Amino acid sequence: MRFVNAFVERDGPYSSAPHKVLPAEGIFSELFLNAVINHRSNCLYEFGPFILNPAEHTLLRRGEPVPLRPKVFDTLLVLVKNSGHLVEKDELMSAVWAGQFVEEGNLNKTISMLRQALGESADGTHFIETVPKRGYRFVANVRDVNGATEDELVVERQAAAVSAQPALKFERRSKSRAMLAAAAAVIVLAAVAYVFYPAQNRGAAIGSVAVLPFNNESGDPELEYLSDGISESLIDSLSQLSGWKVIAHSSSFKYKGKAVDPQDEARSLGVEAILTGRVLRRGDQVQISVELIDARNNTRLWGEQYNRRATDLLSLQSEISTKIAANLRRQLTASEQRQLTKHETIDPVAYELLLKGRFYVNKGGTDNQKRAVEYFKQAIDVDPAYSLAYASLSSQYSKLINVNVLDPREFIPKAEMAARKAVDLDENLAEAHLAMADVNSSAWEWAAAEQEHKRAIELNPNLAPAHRRYMFYLVIHGRNDEALAEGRRAREVDPLSLVATAPVYELLLVRQVDQAIKAAENLLEADQSNPDLHTLVGYVYARKGQYPEAILAYLEGIRLGDDSVDAQIYLGEAYAQAGNTKKAGAVLKQLQTGKEYVSPAGLALIHTALGEKDKAFALLERAYSLHDQQLIWLGIDGGYDPLRSDPRYQDLMRRIGFPYNHTNTGDGK
């Protein structure tokens, strides 16, 4: 179960300026004034019922805005500017995704979304011609209009429609002009009202949102940490607001680098709104473009482009979070407003170092996990009062201790020191209390650990790792019903994570081993190259007693790069359970003579499988004397089943603080 716990934890501008929110009283006089003075010179493109405005990044259909994702708009603009001419696929991809490596599938999906937005499939109108194996041609008649505004073109079209209707032909020309002017005024008011008085006053408040990973437009993979980090920081800020759901980054980041439809994304994530963005950095200048989409009707709620110095990233994050909350029609309390504008650090260098650390945490792999530790330490060196950096460092230590990478004798005290410092610096930081919960669990201080888990969840109900870790706390204490409920809460805010997509361990808890095997195999089928998934499948096979299959899965995981101590322990255990004592002994020898720290409790699993109970208990006693963190799994890992009837096992459980009568073996026995 040590492995399962580690496994689930690893895991051009968009638009014009933001819409102005106006009070209901006196709105139409201000709208009319805006309509009168807003006559900027422009070059527009007119085709069919559409008006395309490159400067404002808008598309109107008969005066009504058509929501388009940025890349879809860019694709349309390239095609329209080359109307009547073939645009090769490579040429189109280079223009729309300048400096980026994308596959042809991205273009195909974008064209499909564009056809849908233009209504080709709805009324049979044909705008885009596909030239097989070559590219696309925009075949509609396009009219270039210089110096006009969108409103003027809308009025012009309305006038033409009005004059074409016999019922609206008047005998006196002056009366006709008066009526036309009145109609134009109404149209202008309606169009401007739609733009300036949008979703804040249309429809119910939105209760759930997902922040998708921002695109790195800098053309430098080394700056990927910045776009990912800004996305994750926004998730952190918004998730602390009570009463709504914010999807965890491990689920929203499933869409990284993919061109997908916002409504499809929203359905998969179970949210009502989607936030997307792009980040471009040039030296000390950063350009961030954001767009907020109401997925219920696929309309654009808000969008803005920010051009700031890199040193302003912290204040900009707060500004964007506040704008998002406002455009989701969220009435913030004074406390929530303070929360959104709170900065854990005022040092931009420390902030960027934290973002780099988080980036490597999310990449997975032992080397990346160790690299994350170094960035968190550097962030603390730059700002010794950075609470979130201390919390991140402590959690990272605990994670690496849990998977047998770090020696607990040296690093549990370091994890505790960092966690306590985080809480001292910011008592209201959920991540600080979660780090403290891990430390208390490692120290077998169970009441304190549960209190810290609950406090973390209270401070941030959308913090998925808090729900997951509390679930495992409940599991090791035999409180299965509560654990399953906590697992469901984790899936609500993290629906696409591996633990949510296939809750393998939860299925083991309720003794549905066959279903657990199927769930694990489904995960593996989706990603055969992931060594962790092979090890997970092996673990589930072993719990079913299918030891040959377990051995093959472990070996494949090791071959693909899972060189963790845990994988070796499980392999040795499976060899012993399958009756191959020679290979089990070889694994034991390799572990005992290696340079890495190996938990005595882990070695006890292999001796238990070999039927060497006395040796197993001797190792467990050594683990107890070392306060080995791996002993927290003693009550639930099925590998210890042969020891459960022995009085020495009962005594050890009592000393650790577990009730003996809970034995969550998860093996169907």
C-alpha positions, -999 to +999 in steps of 0.1 A: +000+000+000+030+023+003+032+022-035-005+030-041-003+060-018+027+074-036+011+066-070-020+087-064+000+117-052+024+118-082+006+124-103-017+371-304-041+384-277-073+367-269-096+397-270-103+433-263-105+450-229-127+434-202-164+441-202-175+469-180-200+460-153-226+488-151-253+494-125-288+487-137-299+523-130-291+546-159-275+519-180-291+528-213-279+564-212-243+553-206-246+526-233-258+551-258-230+575-250-205+546-254-221+538-288-218+574-300-181+580-290-168+545-300-161+551-337-126+539-342-112+534-377-108+498-385-105+472-413-134+447-411-143+416-432-178+409-442-190+375-455-225+359-454-242+370-422-208+376-405-186+406-396-150+398-386-131+424-366-094+415-363-086+445-341-112+436-315-108+398-320-146+395-325-170+377-349-206+389-352-234+369-368-263+394-376-250+416-348-247+389-322-212+378-309-201+344-319-178+329-292-145+315-307-115+301-290-083+321-298-068+296-322-101+291-339-103+329-345-067+330-357-074+302-382-105+320-395-086+352-399-059+335-420-084+318-442-105+350-447-074+371-456-066+345-482-102+341-494-104+322-527-069+309-524-056+276-511-038+278-478-015+248-473-018+229-440+018+237-430+014+273-439-018+275-418-002+257-388+028+280-390+007+311-390-016+300-361+008+282-339+039+303-346+070+289-329+051+259-315+053+222-323+017+209-329+003+179-347-020+180-377-048+167-354-048+201-337-055+218-370-082+193-379-099+198-346-097+236-349-112+235-384-140+213-371-148+238-343-147+266-369-171+249-392-195+244-363-192+280-352-200+292-387-230+269-388-220+248-418-235+216-404-266+234-393-279+251-425-258+236-453-240+269-460-205+262-472-176+285-462-145+263-460-134+239-488-111+210-479-085+203-505-075+167-496-039+161-484-031+198-490-051+224-471-082+246-470-098+273-491-122+300-478-149+300-506-174+325-493-174+360-509-155+383-486-160+421-486-132+443-471-146+473-453-121+500-443-128+527-418-162+513-406-171+500-372-190+469-363-220+489-353-221+508-385-221+476-405-248+461-384-270+492-389-263+491-426-274+456-429-305+462-408-313+492-430-311+470-461-333+444-445-358+470-435-360+487-469-364+453-486-397+447-468-428+462-485-446+468-453-418+492-442-419+514-473-433+548-464-447+575-487-427+603-472-388+600-473-384+620-440-406+595-421-386+566-436-353+581-424-367+588-389-379+552-386-346+539-399-327+560-374-349+547-346-343+512-357-306+518-359-305+533-324-323+502-310-298+479-328-268+499-315-282+498-280-289+461-281-254+453-296-236+475-271-257+462-242-247+427-251-210+436-251-210+459-220-237+443-200-229+406-204-231+375-182-231+393-149-268+401-154-278+371-176-283+337-160-276+322-126-243+324-108-217+299-118-207+274-090-178+255-106-148+264-127-117+247-142-085+266-149-068+248-179-030+249-182-020+282-198-001+278-231+036+287-232+039+311-262+075+319-255+089+292-277+113+282-249+106+248-231+126+261-202+098+286-195+071+259-193+073+262-155+060+298-157+028+290-177+021+259-156+029+277-124+006+307-131-022+283-139-017+263-107-014+295-086-047+307-100-062+273-090-048+277-055-062+312-051-097+304-064-100+271-046-098+288-012-132+305-018-159+286+000-191+274-016-180+265-051-159+238-069-125+245-085-110+215-103-076+204-091-046+209-114-040+172-118-073+169-136-073+202-156-037+196-167-049+165-186-057+190-214-022+204-216-012+209-252-045+196-265-070+214-288-104+205-274-138+220-272-146+240-240-180+223-236-164+189-240-138+198-214-165+211-190-185+180-193-155+158-186-145+179-156-181+185-143-179+223-143-199+252-157-170+275-167-136+272-182-106+296-180-079+294-206-048+315-211-015+321-228+018+334-214+045+351-234+078+361-218+105+383-234+132+392-210+117+409-180+084+415-198+054+391-195+023+391-216-006+371-202-039+367-221-069+351-204-104+341-215-133+329-194-160+308-211-195+299-198-196+263-209-233+260-203-240+280-235-204+283-249-203+320-246-174+342-236-178+358-202-146+378-201-112+382-216-082+404-212-046+408-221-020+420-195+014+434-203+035+436-172+070+432-158+079+398-145+083+414-110+045+422-111+034+385-115+023+383-079+000+413-080-012+403-114-023+369-102-044+385-075-059+409-100-069+381-124-084+360-096-106+389-085-117+395-121-126+358-125-147+358-094-165+389-104-173+376-139-186+344-124-210+365-105-194+356-072-202+380-044-170+380-023-170+385+014-144+409+029-125+378+041-125+363+006-113+396-009-084+396+015-076+360+007-075+367-030-051+396-026-029+380+000+007+372-011+026+344+005+058+362-006+065+397-019+098+385-036+093+377-073+124+355-074+112+334-045+078+330-063+094+319-095+116+293-076+084+279-060+068+276-095+099+257-107+097+234-078+060+227-084+067+221-121+092+193-113+068+178-086+042+174-113+066+159-138+071+128-116+101+106-114+126+103-086+152+127-101+125+154-107+112+150-072+146+156-058+151+185-081+119+200-067+133+198-032+162+220-043+140+247-058+118+248-026+150+252-005+162+280-028+129+298-025+133+297+013+168+310+010+155+340-010+126+346+013+129+330+048+093+340+056+077+321+026+052+298+043+041+280+011+077+272+002+082+256+037+050+236+033+059+224-001+094+214+011+079+194+040+054+176+019+081+167-006+103+153+021+073+132+034+066+119-001+101+108-008+103+092+027+071+073+019+086+058-013+119+047+003+139+074-014+150+094+017+162+079+050+134+088+076+160+091+104+174+121+087+145+136+069+115+132+092+130+158+115+136+181+085+100+176+073+087+184+108+109+216+111+096+229+077+060+221+084+060+238+118+077+268+103+050+270+076+022+269+102+040+295+123+043+319+094+007+314+082-018+296+104-045+299+077-025+282+049-042+248+041-010+234+026+009+241+059-016+220+079-015+192+053+022+191+057+018+190+095-007+161+091+019+141+072+045+148+099+022+138+127+012+105+109+049+097+105+053+103+143+022+081+150+006+111+167-028+101+153-052+125+170-030+154+160-027+141+124-065+139+121-069+173+134-045+188+109-062+169+080-095+184+090-081+218+094-065+217+059-098+207+044-117+233+064-094+260+050-095+247+014-123+223+006-110+221-030-075+209-021-077+174-036-045+161-020-059+169+014-090+147+008-068+119-006-043+119+023-071+120+048-087+091+030-055+070+036-054+082+072-089+068+076-080+036+058-051+027+080-074+032+110-100+008+097-126+035+091-135+023+057-169+040+052-155+074+060-125+067+038-147+059+008-167+091+014-135+111+015-123+094-017-155+105-034-149+141-023-114+139-038-129+128-071-154+157-071-126+182-073-101+160-092-123+139-116-096+130-142-068+120-118-057+084-119-072+077-085-105+092-096-106+076-130-098+042-116-101+041-078-082+008-075-075+010-039-110+019-030-122-012-049-097-033-029-111-018+003-146-031-004-132-065-014-140-061-051-106-074-062-117-085-097-131-050-104-098-035-090-078-056-115-100-045-144-097-008-133-059-011-131-057-029-164-078-001-180-053+025-168-024+005-181-041+001-215-043+039-218-006+043-211+016+012-216+048+033-213+041+043-177+062+021-153+042+030-123+011+016-139+027-018-144+038-018-108+002-010-097-012-038-118+013-062-103+003-052-068-034-058-075-026-092-092-006-102-060-036-093-038-057-117-059-031-144-056-021-143-093+016-143-085+030-152-120+010-123-135+022-100-107+058-109-113+056-102-150+040-068-143+066-059-118+094-068-141+080-048-169+076-018-146+113-021-136+124-025-172+106+007-181+123+027-154+106+020-120+139+014-101+123+022-067+130+002-036+093-005-033+091-022-067+120-045-057+104-053-024+071-062-042+090-083-068+108-103-041+076-108-022+058-121-053+087-145-061+084-159-026+047-162-028+050-180-061+075-205-045+106-192-062+127-189-031+160-186-051+149-154-069+133-140-038+166-145-019+185-128-047+162-098-044+167-097-006+205-098-010+204-070-035+183-048-012+204-055+018+238-048+001+227-017-018+235+019-008+199+031-007+179+032+025+156+001+027+128+000+052+131-030+076+093-032+074+096-037+037+121-064+040+098-081+065+073-085+037+096-107+018+105-128+048+068-132+056+062-145+021+091-169+026+074-182+058+103-169+079+081-153+106+108-149+133+130-130+108+100-109+098+092-100+134+129-092+141+128-067+112+095-052+123+109-046+158+139-030+142+115-008+122+097+001+154+130+011+171+138+033+141+103+047+141+100+036+105+073+054+087+064+023+067+049+007+098+018+028+093+007+002+066+010-027+090-027-030+095-038-029+058-010-044+036-022-079+027+015-091+027+014-092+066-017-114+067+003-146+078+014-127+109-019-114+122-027-143+145+006-140+162+006-122+196+037-103+186+017-087+158-011-077+181+014-062+205+031-042+178-002-029+165-010-017+200+023+000+205+020+019+172-015+030+182-037+009+159-067-012+170-059-048+164-094-056+152-090-037+120-074-058+092-081-042+058-063-068+038-082-060+006-076-095-007-111-108-006-105-132+023 
